[in-house]
Amino acid sequence: MQKYKAKIDLILFIPTAAIMLGSTLPLIFMAAKEPNFAAAVTEWGFALLMLIATIFCIQLFLSTYYIINSDQLIIRSGMLYRKRVAITSIRKVKATRSPISSPAPSLDRLEIFYNKFDSVIISPKDKAAFIASLIKLNPEIEVV
């Protein structure tokens, strides 16, 4: 079993973190200054909700990784995203910079084509070793 960490682009991470924190901090300051108890509770609720969303988004960046075991590619991103792809079903691996939403916190990406029409975009930190590991298990994979 080999685990590959995802490459993280600061050009994606910093704006995302800044937007999330930038929308959360004013809510916290407004809630702290609110003299009306009922309004303060509501504002603290919104602030807490935004803080949880911020932590969730940042955690997606920091906890994305890919595992290659004897027969599967396992893609993990955050607490909720988990995808399994049979290595024997992988047809092609192609370099891409597509900004489409995917478990890839970098724009330096690989698109994995599997089955007949399926694909997933990922961003392993060590792309060459990742591809070599896949080809070792399935020599028929086309690398474009």
C-alpha positions as CSV (number, residue, x, y, z in Angstrom):
1,M,0.0,0.0,0.0
2,Q,1.4,3.4,-1.0
3,K,0.0,6.7,0.2
4,Y,0.4,9.9,-1.8
5,K,-0.3,13.3,-0.4
6,A,-2.1,15.8,-2.5
7,K,-0.2,18.8,-3.8
8,I,-1.7,22.0,-2.4
9,D,-1.6,25.2,-4.5
10,L,-1.4,28.4,-2.4
11,I,-3.2,30.2,-5.3
12,L,-6.3,28.1,-4.4
13,F,-5.8,27.7,-0.6
14,I,-5.1,31.3,0.3
15,P,-8.1,32.9,-1.4
16,T,-10.4,30.2,-0.1
17,A,-9.2,30.6,3.4
18,A,-9.3,34.4,3.2
19,I,-12.8,34.5,1.9
20,M,-14.1,32.0,4.5
21,L,-12.3,33.7,7.4
22,G,-13.1,37.2,6.0
23,S,-16.8,36.4,6.2
24,T,-16.6,34.7,9.6
25,L,-14.6,37.3,11.6
26,P,-17.1,40.2,11.0
27,L,-19.9,38.0,12.3
28,I,-17.9,37.2,15.5
29,F,-17.1,40.9,16.1
30,M,-20.8,41.9,15.5
31,A,-22.0,39.2,17.9
32,A,-19.5,40.3,20.5
33,K,-20.8,43.9,20.4
34,E,-24.5,43.1,20.2
35,P,-26.2,44.3,23.4
36,N,-29.6,42.6,22.7
37,F,-29.4,39.0,24.0
38,A,-31.8,37.5,21.4
39,A,-29.9,39.2,18.5
40,A,-26.6,38.2,20.0
41,V,-27.6,34.5,20.2
42,T,-28.7,34.6,16.5
43,E,-25.4,36.3,15.5
44,W,-23.3,33.9,17.5
45,G,-25.2,31.0,15.8
46,F,-24.4,32.4,12.3
47,A,-20.8,33.0,13.4
48,L,-20.5,29.4,14.7
49,L,-22.0,28.1,11.5
50,M,-19.5,30.1,9.4
51,L,-16.6,29.0,11.6
52,I,-17.6,25.3,11.1
53,A,-17.9,25.8,7.3
54,T,-14.4,27.5,7.3
55,I,-12.8,24.7,9.3
56,F,-14.5,22.1,6.9
57,C,-13.2,23.9,3.8
58,I,-9.6,24.3,5.1
59,Q,-9.7,20.6,6.3
60,L,-10.6,19.5,2.7
61,F,-7.3,21.0,1.5
62,L,-5.2,19.6,4.2
63,S,-6.6,16.1,4.4
64,T,-6.7,15.0,0.7
65,Y,-4.6,12.0,-0.2
66,Y,-4.5,9.0,-2.5
67,I,-3.8,5.4,-1.7
68,I,-2.7,2.7,-4.2
69,N,-3.0,-0.8,-2.9
70,S,-2.8,-4.1,-4.8
71,D,-6.0,-3.6,-6.7
72,Q,-7.6,-0.2,-6.0
73,L,-6.9,3.5,-6.1
74,I,-8.5,5.1,-3.0
75,I,-9.2,8.8,-3.1
76,R,-9.8,10.6,0.2
77,S,-10.7,14.2,0.6
78,G,-11.9,15.4,4.0
79,M,-14.3,13.5,6.1
80,L,-16.9,12.9,3.4
81,Y,-15.3,12.2,0.1
82,R,-14.1,8.7,-0.5
83,K,-13.9,7.1,-3.9
84,R,-12.5,3.6,-4.9
85,V,-11.4,2.9,-8.5
86,A,-10.3,-0.5,-9.6
87,I,-6.8,-0.2,-11.0
88,T,-7.6,-2.8,-13.7
89,S,-10.4,-0.4,-14.9
90,I,-8.0,2.5,-15.4
91,R,-7.5,3.2,-19.2
92,K,-5.7,6.5,-19.3
93,V,-3.9,9.1,-17.2
94,K,-3.7,12.6,-18.6
95,A,-2.1,15.8,-17.2
96,T,-4.5,18.6,-16.9
97,R,-5.0,22.1,-15.4
98,S,-8.8,22.0,-15.4
99,P,-10.2,24.1,-12.6
100,I,-13.3,21.8,-12.3
101,S,-14.3,20.9,-8.8
102,S,-12.5,17.7,-7.7
103,P,-10.5,16.1,-4.9
104,A,-7.4,18.0,-6.1
105,P,-6.3,21.0,-4.1
106,S,-3.9,22.1,-6.9
107,L,-4.2,23.0,-10.5
108,D,-1.3,20.7,-11.3
109,R,-3.6,17.7,-11.9
110,L,-4.0,14.3,-13.3
111,E,-7.2,13.1,-14.9
112,I,-7.7,9.4,-14.4
113,F,-10.0,7.8,-17.0
114,Y,-11.6,4.5,-15.9
115,N,-14.4,2.2,-16.9
116,K,-16.0,3.3,-20.2
117,F,-16.9,6.9,-19.5
118,D,-15.8,7.7,-16.0
119,S,-13.0,10.0,-14.9
120,V,-11.7,11.7,-11.7
121,I,-9.2,14.6,-11.3
122,I,-6.6,14.4,-8.6
123,S,-3.3,16.2,-7.7
124,P,-0.7,13.9,-6.2
125,K,2.4,15.7,-5.0
126,D,4.8,13.2,-6.7
127,K,3.0,12.7,-10.0
128,A,5.8,10.6,-11.6
129,A,6.0,8.1,-8.7
130,F,2.1,7.9,-8.6
131,I,1.9,7.1,-12.3
132,A,4.7,4.6,-12.1
133,S,2.9,2.8,-9.2
134,L,-0.3,2.6,-11.3
135,I,1.6,1.3,-14.4
136,K,3.4,-1.3,-12.3
137,L,0.0,-2.7,-11.4
138,N,-1.7,-2.1,-14.8
139,P,0.8,-1.9,-17.6
140,E,-2.0,-1.2,-20.1
141,I,-2.6,2.3,-18.8
142,E,-2.0,4.9,-21.4
143,V,-0.1,8.0,-20.2
144,V,-0.9,11.2,-22.2
